[in-house]
């Protein structure tokens, strides 16, 4: 693997580093920045994944509590 034309065993990628995996496979690394003008803090739930099965279980538990 080559990073910016040099063979390296490991490298901390920086913006626009070119990674060459082989003769026909290459990529350019782009580091994205958060919008600094957005006054809202990052949404703490933006990466939360909920399985539909979990929702059904929660509803069943709530129903059980209501019958007690």
N, C-alpha and C positions, 0 to 999 in steps of 0.2 A: 504494500500500500504506500502511496506517495501523498504527502501533504505539501502543497505549494512547491512541487517539483523535487522534494527531498524524501528519501526513504527513512521513515521513523517508526520505532516500535510503539510509541504512544505520543499523544499530543493533545493539549487543551485547545479545542477549536476556538478560533476568533472569527469575527465577521468577515465574510468573503474568502475564507480559506477554501482552496480547491483540493478535493480528495479524489485521488485516482485509485480505483479498485482493480482495474485491469484495462486491457487495450480498448475496450468498448464500453466501459462503465466508469463514469466520473460524476461528481456532484460538487456543488458549491454550497457552503454553509452560510446561512444568513441568520444573524441574531436579531430577533424582533424585540422592539421596545414597547412598553405600555404607553398609552397616550397620556402624556404628562399634563395635559389641559383638562383631563377628566377629573372633576372634584370627588367623584364617588370612589369609595374604597373597592377593591376587588370583591366580587361576589363570592362569598364563602361556599356557596352551593353550586358553583359553575362546573365542578367536576364530580358531583355526587351522582352516582348511578343507583337507581332503585329498580329492583326486579319486580315485575307485576306480582309474583308470588309473595313477596314481602308485604305488599299492600293488602292482599287478601288476608294474610295472617294477622296484621294489625287490626283490621276491621273485625275479625273473628274474636280477638281478645277483647276489644271494646264491647262487643255484643255480650260476651260472657260476663263482663263486669256489670253491665246493666241488669242482668238477670239475678244478680246476687242480692 
